[in-house]
Amino acid sequence: MTSYHRMLLHRVAAYFGLDHNVDQTGKCVIINKTSNTRIPDQKFSEHIKDDKTDDFQKRCILKRDNSSVDKDDSVMRMKLKEDRRSKSIEEREEEYQRARERIFADGLDTFPLDKR
Protein backbone atom coordinates (compact mmCIF):
# COMPACT_ATOMS: atom_id res chain seq x y z
CA MET A 1 0.00 0.00 0.00
CA THR A 2 1.39 3.40 -0.92
CA SER A 3 1.34 6.44 1.32
CA TYR A 4 -1.35 7.91 -0.93
CA HIS A 5 -3.60 4.87 -0.35
CA ARG A 6 -3.03 5.10 3.40
CA MET A 7 -3.98 8.78 3.30
CA LEU A 8 -7.17 7.91 1.41
CA LEU A 9 -8.06 5.32 4.05
CA HIS A 10 -7.58 7.86 6.83
CA ARG A 11 -9.80 10.38 5.06
CA VAL A 12 -12.54 7.88 4.26
CA ALA A 13 -12.47 6.60 7.84
CA ALA A 14 -12.78 10.16 9.16
CA TYR A 15 -15.65 10.80 6.73
CA PHE A 16 -17.61 7.86 8.14
CA GLY A 17 -16.61 8.55 11.76
CA LEU A 18 -14.45 5.44 12.07
CA ASP A 19 -11.44 5.14 14.35
CA HIS A 20 -8.25 5.03 12.25
CA ASN A 21 -4.72 4.39 13.45
CA VAL A 22 -1.42 3.23 11.98
CA ASP A 23 0.14 -0.02 13.18
CA GLN A 24 3.66 -0.22 14.65
CA THR A 25 5.32 -0.80 11.28
CA GLY A 26 3.73 2.36 9.85
CA LYS A 27 2.61 0.49 6.75
CA CYS A 28 -0.93 -0.53 7.72
CA VAL A 29 -4.01 1.43 8.73
CA ILE A 30 -6.24 -0.14 11.38
CA ILE A 31 -9.88 0.98 11.15
CA ASN A 32 -12.46 0.24 13.86
CA LYS A 33 -16.14 1.00 14.24
CA THR A 34 -16.90 3.37 17.11
CA SER A 35 -19.93 4.96 18.67
CA ASN A 36 -19.37 7.95 16.36
CA THR A 37 -19.54 5.81 13.23
CA ARG A 38 -22.34 6.97 10.97
CA ILE A 39 -23.60 6.98 7.43
CA PRO A 40 -23.52 10.63 6.34
CA ASP A 41 -26.53 12.37 4.77
CA GLN A 42 -24.58 13.03 1.59
CA LYS A 43 -23.50 9.99 -0.42
CA PHE A 44 -19.80 9.33 -0.71
CA SER A 45 -20.12 9.05 -4.50
CA GLU A 46 -21.44 12.61 -4.67
CA HIS A 47 -17.98 13.88 -3.73
CA ILE A 48 -16.40 12.31 -6.82
CA LYS A 49 -16.21 14.62 -9.82
CA ASP A 50 -17.70 13.48 -13.08
CA ASP A 51 -15.30 14.53 -15.83
CA LYS A 52 -18.06 14.47 -18.43
CA THR A 53 -20.05 17.21 -16.70
CA ASP A 54 -17.01 19.26 -15.76
CA ASP A 55 -16.41 22.36 -17.85
CA PHE A 56 -12.78 21.32 -18.14
CA GLN A 57 -13.41 19.68 -21.52
CA LYS A 58 -14.96 22.86 -22.85
CA ARG A 59 -11.66 24.73 -22.58
CA CYS A 60 -9.45 25.21 -25.59
CA ILE A 61 -6.15 26.88 -26.39
CA LEU A 62 -6.56 30.28 -27.97
CA LYS A 63 -4.17 31.55 -30.61
CA ARG A 64 -2.30 34.76 -29.99
CA ASP A 65 -3.42 37.83 -31.92
CA ASN A 66 -0.51 38.81 -34.17
CA SER A 67 -1.53 42.47 -34.17
CA SER A 68 -0.54 42.75 -30.52
CA VAL A 69 3.09 41.79 -31.21
CA ASP A 70 5.40 44.80 -30.86
CA LYS A 71 7.88 45.74 -33.54
CA ASP A 72 10.60 45.55 -30.89
CA ASP A 73 9.78 41.87 -30.49
CA SER A 74 11.66 40.94 -33.65
CA VAL A 75 14.68 42.92 -32.48
CA MET A 76 14.62 41.08 -29.16
CA ARG A 77 14.40 37.73 -30.94
CA MET A 78 17.41 38.56 -33.09
CA LYS A 79 19.38 39.57 -30.00
CA LEU A 80 18.44 36.32 -28.27
CA LYS A 81 19.57 34.31 -31.29
CA GLU A 82 22.92 36.11 -31.22
CA ASP A 83 23.31 35.42 -27.50
CA ARG A 84 22.66 31.70 -28.04
CA ARG A 85 25.60 31.16 -30.37
CA SER A 86 28.91 30.05 -28.90
CA LYS A 87 31.08 32.94 -27.75
CA SER A 88 34.81 33.05 -27.66
CA ILE A 89 36.65 33.46 -24.39
CA GLU A 90 37.49 37.04 -25.34
CA GLU A 91 33.81 37.86 -25.94
CA ARG A 92 32.87 36.32 -22.61
CA GLU A 93 35.58 38.29 -20.79
CA GLU A 94 34.39 41.52 -22.44
CA GLU A 95 30.82 40.82 -21.34
CA TYR A 96 32.07 40.03 -17.85
CA GLN A 97 34.01 43.31 -17.67
CA ARG A 98 30.97 45.32 -18.86
CA ALA A 99 28.80 43.64 -16.23
CA ARG A 100 31.41 44.32 -13.51
CA GLU A 101 31.67 47.97 -14.52
CA ARG A 102 27.91 48.29 -14.46
CA ILE A 103 27.62 46.60 -11.04
CA PHE A 104 30.52 48.41 -9.41
CA ALA A 105 29.92 51.79 -11.06
CA ASP A 106 29.80 53.51 -7.68
CA GLY A 107 33.52 52.85 -7.07
CA LEU A 108 33.15 50.13 -4.43
CA ASP A 109 35.16 47.61 -6.43
CA THR A 110 36.67 45.54 -3.63
CA PHE A 111 36.99 42.27 -5.52
CA PRO A 112 40.06 42.05 -7.80
CA LEU A 113 39.61 40.38 -11.17
CA ASP A 114 40.88 36.84 -10.87
CA LYS A 115 42.44 35.63 -14.13
CA ARG A 116 43.62 32.09 -13.90
C-alpha positions in Angstrom: 0.0 0.0 0.0 1.4 3.4 -0.9 1.3 6.4 1.3 -1.4 7.9 -0.9 -3.6 4.9 -0.3 -3.0 5.1 3.4 -4.0 8.8 3.3 -7.2 7.9 1.4 -8.1 5.3 4.0 -7.6 7.9 6.8 -9.8 10.4 5.1 -12.5 7.9 4.3 -12.5 6.6 7.8 -12.8 10.2 9.2 -15.7 10.8 6.7 -17.6 7.9 8.1 -16.6 8.6 11.8 -14.4 5.4 12.1 -11.4 5.1 14.4 -8.3 5.0 12.3 -4.7 4.4 13.4 -1.4 3.2 12.0 0.1 0.0 13.2 3.7 -0.2 14.6 5.3 -0.8 11.3 3.7 2.4 9.9 2.6 0.5 6.8 -0.9 -0.5 7.7 -4.0 1.4 8.7 -6.2 -0.1 11.4 -9.9 1.0 11.2 -12.5 0.2 13.9 -16.1 1.0 14.2 -16.9 3.4 17.1 -19.9 5.0 18.7 -19.4 7.9 16.4 -19.5 5.8 13.2 -22.3 7.0 11.0 -23.6 7.0 7.4 -23.5 10.6 6.3 -26.5 12.4 4.8 -24.6 13.0 1.6 -23.5 10.0 -0.4 -19.8 9.3 -0.7 -20.1 9.0 -4.5 -21.4 12.6 -4.7 -18.0 13.9 -3.7 -16.4 12.3 -6.8 -16.2 14.6 -9.8 -17.7 13.5 -13.1 -15.3 14.5 -15.8 -18.1 14.5 -18.4 -20.1 17.2 -16.7 -17.0 19.3 -15.8 -16.4 22.4 -17.8 -12.8 21.3 -18.1 -13.4 19.7 -21.5 -15.0 22.9 -22.8 -11.7 24.7 -22.6 -9.5 25.2 -25.6 -6.2 26.9 -26.4 -6.6 30.3 -28.0 -4.2 31.6 -30.6 -2.3 34.8 -30.0 -3.4 37.8 -31.9 -0.5 38.8 -34.2 -1.5 42.5 -34.2 -0.5 42.7 -30.5 3.1 41.8 -31.2 5.4 44.8 -30.9 7.9 45.7 -33.5 10.6 45.5 -30.9 9.8 41.9 -30.5 11.7 40.9 -33.7 14.7 42.9 -32.5 14.6 41.1 -29.2 14.4 37.7 -30.9 17.4 38.6 -33.1 19.4 39.6 -30.0 18.4 36.3 -28.3 19.6 34.3 -31.3 22.9 36.1 -31.2 23.3 35.4 -27.5 22.7 31.7 -28.0 25.6 31.2 -30.4 28.9 30.1 -28.9 31.1 32.9 -27.8 34.8 33.0 -27.7 36.6 33.5 -24.4 37.5 37.0 -25.3 33.8 37.9 -25.9 32.9 36.3 -22.6 35.6 38.3 -20.8 34.4 41.5 -22.4 30.8 40.8 -21.3 32.1 40.0 -17.9 34.0 43.3 -17.7 31.0 45.3 -18.9 28.8 43.6 -16.2 31.4 44.3 -13.5 31.7 48.0 -14.5 27.9 48.3 -14.5 27.6 46.6 -11.0 30.5 48.4 -9.4 29.9 51.8 -11.1 29.8 53.5 -7.7 33.5 52.8 -7.1 33.2 50.1 -4.4 35.2 47.6 -6.4 36.7 45.5 -3.6 37.0 42.3 -5.5 40.1 42.0 -7.8 39.6 40.4 -11.2 40.9 36.8 -10.9 42.4 35.6 -14.1 43.6 32.1 -13.9 
